[in-house]
Amino acid sequence: MSCGTGHTAGPLANIKKNRPMTPKEKLIKKLLKQPREFTDIELNELLNDESFSAKDLRPILLKLFDKNEDTIKNDSGADKGIMGKWNRKSFRKREKLFWKRINHGKVSKLILAEGDSWFEYPKFITEIIDHLNKRKDYAINSLAYGGDWISNILFEQQYIEKLSLIKPDVFLISGGGNDIVGGKRLAQLVKKRKEIELPVDIDLNSHEGKFEFSGECFNNEFYTLLRLFRLQYKLLFKSIKLETKKFQDLKIITQGYDYAIPSSKNGFGFNIFRIARPITNYFIGNGKWLNTPLLLRGYNNRKERIAIVHGMIELFNNMIIEVGNEYENVYHIDSRGYVNERNGWYNELHPKSHEFKKIASVFEKCIESNDVNKKIYKVIEE
């Protein structure tokens, strides 16, 4: 699989043969072609290039995934069909609640949330923001849309205007999952199973074994996307720092999901009072994000599919934590290993409401904490 070979869209498409590439173009080319050799120094050079902005991210992703213009926005699903309708309805409901609490004048924390379906699952699941909204002294203005990409979030930068208007105490961000799994893109990020030689003594039941195996499976495109995530989160924090005057006082909280379990099961059972889950999972096509793409690449062993997702989530969380450590006011909620593998998942991407409740309680601890030295809040069983 190539990184956009033959595709004309992107920041490199209009380079004329009779002129040398700009420093930005050279860096983007190396990022796409040699992601493992693309250093943090080069990443910062790209970030600090005055001509580089969030508008460059979309064409880079288009080239990476061999997509046409506007595909990223369309693929996100955040504005389309029934999901778009539910997102808009939930947005209006939350907006109304936010201003109602402001008008009551009993708010202890002003919070702005931006992100994806872990912050906005408009029906059937009570996710993180839903649980946090149960605290009546929290006024949460949420821009989150189920199915959104972090590249769209950065491109549109709605959060900048809201940060300036609301001047919140806390900014919550959840993004990256849909960039990987939307449109069965995970199949583009792993090698074919027949290309992988499984070490004889590898233990796919252990964290070390899963991580080792997944590292053999990820291809060049995956590492390009991982570097892009690092670039995007740096750009996110940079945009907040440059565009707002509240950066130093603003507590920014990130999250990196949990070790999701690839599965096409819908959850049908004998309890007629729990019919919503299997029906909704059937209609949304549970399995299309993780399970089907990995089967497409020949990973017929369930443990191997689980290991790949395990490694993906591990690297994603580590990346966010590393970027956040560069800023005094960025904190991370680490959910890895918390959600019960057997019965904690509503579908292959989202925990059930009671699992989200515990994750939200750790968000609450971070929001309320005055400990500036504690940067990571681990979600654990008590």
C-alpha positions, 0 to 999 in steps of 0.5 A: 500500500502506498502513501497516496501514490497517484493521488493529486490532492494535497499540499504537494500536488501543485509543486512545479518541477522547475522550482525547489520545494519549500522547507514546509513541503520537504517536511510534509513529504518526509512525514508522508514517506518516512514517518519513522525517521521523522523526528520531533525536531522536524515536527517542531520545525513544521509546526513553527513554519509561519506558512503552516496551519490547520488548513494543511492538515486536511490535504495531508490526510487526503493524500495519506488515505488516497481520498478526494476533497471534502471526504474527511468531512463527509466521512466523519458522519458527524453531520450526516443522516440520523447521526447528524440529526441526533447530534444537532438535537443533543447539541441544542439540548446541552446548549440550553442547559448550559445557559440555564445554569449560567442564568441561575448563577450557581456555577462552580466550574465553567467547562468547554468540551470539544470532541467525538462520541466519547463526549457525545453519544446522542442516544442510548449511552450516557457518556462522559459529558452526560455524567458530568452534567449531573453536577448542577454546579457545572456549566458545560458548553459542549461542541462535541459531535459523535463521529467527528475527526480531530482534523475537522475540529482543528480546521473549523476551530470553533473552540477558539471563539468559545474559549474567548467568549466563555473564558472557561476554567476547564477545556476537555478534548477527545479526538482521534478515534474516528480518524483511525476507524471511520470508513474502515480505514483501519484496514489501510493502517495494517499489513496483510496477515500473511506478511506477518511472522508470529514469534513462536514464544509470543503470549497474546494474553499479555500486555507485552505480547499484544504490544510486540505483535501489533508493532509487527502489524502496523504499516508506514501509514499508521506511523504517519498518522501517529505523527500527524496526531502528535502534530495535531495535538501540538497545533491544538495547544498552540492555537489555544495559547496564541488565540486566547489570553487565558491559556496559563489559567486554563486546565486542559484535559485529554483522554485516549480511550480504552483497549476496545474489543473488535467484535461484530456482535450486536448483543442480542440476548434473552432479556426483552427489556434490553433490546435497545442495545442489539437493535441500535448496534445492528443498524449502525453496523457494529463491527465495521470500525475494527473487526471487519477491517482487520478481517479484510486484512486476513486477521482471522484469529480473534486474539490477534485482532484484539492485540492490534487494537491494544497496541494502537490504543497504547501508542495513541495514549503514550503520544498524547501524554508525551505532548501534554507533558510539554505544557504545565496545564495539560492533564490526561485521563488514562482509561486503559485496561479499565472497561470490562472486556466481557460485559463492559462494552456497548459496542466495539468502540463505546463502553456501557453507561455504567463504565462511562460513569466511572471514567467521568468520575475521574474526569471530575477528580481532575477538574476539582484537583489543585495538584499541578504536579499530578498530570495523569489520572488513571481510571481503576477499579475500586 
